[in-house]
């Protein structure tokens, strides 16, 4: 029985495999690209095979692959794919952004290889776990077996809640949990944005009136293990953002008049609008079409309040309560100052 480890800087994974799991040192292969870490592993046993070339294991076969691969870009997915191709069982901790979208070729390949193998996804905030690091999105522990035909367990360490999905296509598209109420509200927003959304106003400045939130907004670097992001993450602009001074090379929201601009700003501040933003938002980018695609566009002929926008879209009391509990207070603090 052979073991493949991605990343073992102190040699503790190798030591545990030998002492607790009964692996022979010669049956352990470790990918590690830091020569200082090679020395630590060799102190455990000089019979452990160490490589810094990911593709050196292309023709090998392992019973298990465990590890914490490099996170830069989508490099971690290259390791996941390699583990799935060479190992019967895989357990990696790595960034979770790929789970919420399906836009890149490597993300689609990873999901293809996980089909009928993925057992569980555990989502957690890595910032309080790995001291001195900064992650802009949750981390996941991805567990796959040689074959798995049942439902996929999705566990949120942030809340302790557990869900089951039949396929990764059923995963949430943002940092939210797939409970019945949330799913029903998301479906309602999708219905409301079938013909138009706030993204229709976003783009290059076309002349005339505008609103120009910053290109990036919100922070995901929460140190709270019960949260994936800070209270300003689901916002279009900060409380002190200058949204009225045009930066010609930056995107903006184009409207027909100053009155429409002021109406749009009042709407953007509501939790109703911010919930629409939360459906897809997983980064600080403010103008991604995907993020804006399920934010409804109301008439810009009045000043919107939390109550009036909920009433305009006929949200039920339960839906209103849920949205208000999910979206943190933010602009309310501005009004109190």
SVG drawing of the C-alpha trace seen along z (x, -y; Angstrom):
<svg xmlns="http://www.w3.org/2000/svg" viewBox="-46 -65 65 67">
<polyline fill="none" stroke="black" stroke-width="0.4" points="0.0,0.0 1.6,-3.3 1.0,-6.8 1.4,-10.1 1.8,-13.3 1.6,-16.8 3.6,-19.1 5.2,-17.9 7.4,-20.7 8.2,-19.3 7.9,-15.6 5.0,-15.1 2.7,-13.6 5.3,-11.1 6.0,-10.3 2.3,-9.8 1.9,-7.5 4.8,-5.4 4.0,-5.3 0.2,-5.4 -0.9,-4.0 1.8,-1.3 3.3,-2.5 6.8,-1.4 9.0,-4.4 9.8,-3.1 6.1,-3.1 5.8,-6.9 6.3,-9.5 6.4,-13.1 6.2,-16.1 8.0,-19.0 9.7,-21.8 11.7,-23.3 15.1,-21.6 15.0,-22.6 11.9,-20.5 13.6,-17.6 16.1,-17.6 13.3,-17.4 11.6,-14.5 14.9,-12.6 15.3,-12.9 12.2,-10.8 13.6,-8.2 16.0,-8.3 14.0,-5.6 11.1,-8.0 11.0,-9.1 11.0,-12.8 10.3,-14.6 9.9,-18.3 8.5,-17.3 4.7,-16.8 4.7,-14.7 7.4,-12.3 4.5,-10.3 2.5,-10.2 3.0,-6.4 2.8,-5.5 -0.2,-4.2 -1.1,-5.0 -3.7,-3.8 -3.9,-7.3 -3.0,-10.8 -3.1,-13.4 -1.8,-16.9 -1.9,-20.7 -0.7,-21.7 0.5,-25.1 -2.4,-27.6 -1.0,-30.1 -3.6,-30.6 -5.1,-27.3 -2.0,-25.3 -3.8,-23.5 -6.2,-22.1 -3.3,-20.6 -2.3,-18.7 -5.9,-17.6 -6.1,-16.3 -2.8,-14.5 -4.0,-12.9 -7.2,-11.8 -5.4,-10.3 -2.8,-8.4 -4.6,-7.5 -7.6,-5.5 -8.4,-7.8 -7.7,-11.5 -7.9,-14.0 -6.6,-17.5 -7.1,-20.8 -7.0,-23.7 -8.9,-26.9 -12.6,-26.5 -13.2,-29.1 -13.5,-26.5 -16.5,-25.0 -18.6,-28.1 -18.1,-28.6 -17.5,-26.5 -15.8,-29.0 -12.2,-27.7 -11.1,-24.6 -9.1,-23.3 -12.1,-23.7 -14.3,-21.7 -11.6,-19.0 -11.3,-18.6 -15.1,-18.3 -15.2,-15.7 -12.6,-13.6 -14.5,-13.9 -17.7,-12.6 -18.8,-9.3 -15.8,-9.6 -16.4,-12.7 -17.5,-11.8 -17.4,-15.1 -16.6,-18.7 -15.8,-20.5 -15.7,-24.3 -13.9,-26.4 -12.2,-29.7 -8.5,-29.1 -7.4,-32.5 -7.8,-31.5 -6.4,-28.0 -3.2,-28.8 -1.6,-31.6 0.1,-34.3 -1.7,-33.6 -4.4,-35.5 -7.0,-33.7 -9.6,-35.6 -12.0,-32.7 -12.9,-29.7 -10.7,-26.5 -12.1,-23.1 -11.1,-19.6 -11.9,-17.5 -12.3,-13.8 -12.7,-11.3 -12.8,-7.6 -12.1,-5.1 -15.8,-4.9 -18.7,-6.8 -22.2,-6.8 -24.1,-8.3 -24.9,-11.9 -22.0,-14.3 -21.7,-15.6 -21.2,-19.3 -20.2,-20.4 -19.8,-24.0 -17.4,-24.3 -18.4,-28.0 -21.9,-27.0 -21.7,-23.3 -24.4,-22.6 -24.4,-19.7 -26.1,-19.3 -26.1,-16.7 -26.0,-17.3 -26.2,-14.8 -23.6,-16.6 -21.3,-19.5 -23.6,-21.4 -25.9,-21.7 -23.3,-23.6 -24.1,-27.2 -22.6,-29.8 -21.4,-31.9 -20.5,-31.8 -24.0,-30.8 -25.5,-27.5 -28.0,-25.6 -30.9,-25.5 -34.4,-25.5 -35.1,-29.2 -31.9,-30.4 -32.5,-28.3 -36.1,-29.5 -35.0,-33.2 -32.2,-32.7 -34.8,-31.1 -37.0,-34.2 -34.1,-36.5 -33.4,-34.5 -37.0,-35.0 -36.8,-38.7 -33.7,-39.0 -34.8,-37.0 -35.2,-40.1 -33.1,-42.8 -30.6,-43.2 -28.4,-45.9 -25.6,-44.7 -27.4,-46.2 -26.3,-49.7 -22.6,-48.7 -19.8,-49.3 -17.7,-52.1 -18.8,-55.6 -21.1,-56.7 -21.6,-60.3 -24.2,-61.9 -25.1,-60.9 -23.4,-58.0 -22.6,-56.3 -19.1,-54.9 -18.5,-52.5 -14.9,-51.3 -13.6,-48.5 -13.1,-46.3 -15.1,-46.4 -15.4,-44.3 -13.0,-42.1 -12.9,-38.3 -10.1,-38.2 -12.1,-37.5 -10.3,-35.9 -13.7,-34.7 -14.0,-30.9 -17.8,-31.4 -17.6,-33.7 -16.1,-33.6 -16.0,-37.3 -16.3,-40.7 -19.5,-42.8 -18.6,-44.9 -18.1,-42.0 -21.6,-42.2 -21.6,-45.9 -21.3,-47.8 -19.3,-50.6 -17.8,-51.5 -19.4,-54.1 -16.8,-56.6 -16.3,-55.8 -16.3,-58.7 -18.9,-57.5 -19.6,-60.8 -16.2,-61.8 -15.7,-60.3 -12.6,-58.2 -12.9,-57.9 -10.9,-54.7 -12.9,-52.8 -16.3,-51.1 -19.4,-52.8 -23.2,-52.6 -24.7,-54.8 -28.1,-56.4 -30.2,-59.0 -30.3,-61.7 -29.0,-62.9 -32.3,-61.7 -31.8,-58.2 -28.2,-58.2 -29.4,-59.1 -32.2,-56.5 -29.7,-53.8 -27.4,-54.6 -30.3,-54.4 -31.2,-51.0 -27.6,-49.7 -27.5,-50.3 -30.5,-48.1 -30.1,-44.5 -32.4,-43.4 -29.8,-44.5 -26.9,-43.3 -28.5,-39.8 -28.6,-39.7 -24.9,-40.5 -24.2,-37.7 -25.7,-35.0 -22.5,-34.9 -19.9,-37.1 -16.7,-35.2 -14.1,-37.9 -13.6,-41.6 -14.4,-42.4 -17.3,-44.8 -18.2,-44.7 -18.1,-41.0 -21.2,-40.3 -21.8,-37.1 -21.9,-38.9 -24.5,-41.4 -26.6,-39.0 -29.1,-38.3 -29.4,-41.8 -32.8,-43.0 -33.1,-46.5 -36.1,-48.4 -37.5,-51.7 -35.1,-54.5 -37.8,-57.1 -37.7,-57.2 -35.5,-56.9 -35.5,-53.3 -35.6,-52.1 -35.3,-48.6 -39.1,-48.5 -40.1,-50.0 -37.9,-47.7 -39.1,-44.6 -42.7,-45.6 -42.1,-46.5 -40.9,-43.0 -43.6,-41.4 -41.1,-39.6 -42.9,-37.6 -42.2,-38.4 -40.2,-35.2 -38.1,-36.1 -37.5,-39.6 -36.4,-38.3 -34.1,-35.8 -32.5,-38.4 -32.0,-40.8 -30.4,-38.1 -28.1,-36.9 -26.8,-40.3 -24.9,-42.1 -25.7,-45.7 -23.4,-48.1 -24.9,-51.3 -27.1,-51.5 -23.9,-52.3 -23.4,-55.3 -26.9,-56.6 -26.3,-56.3 -23.1,-58.5"/>
</svg>
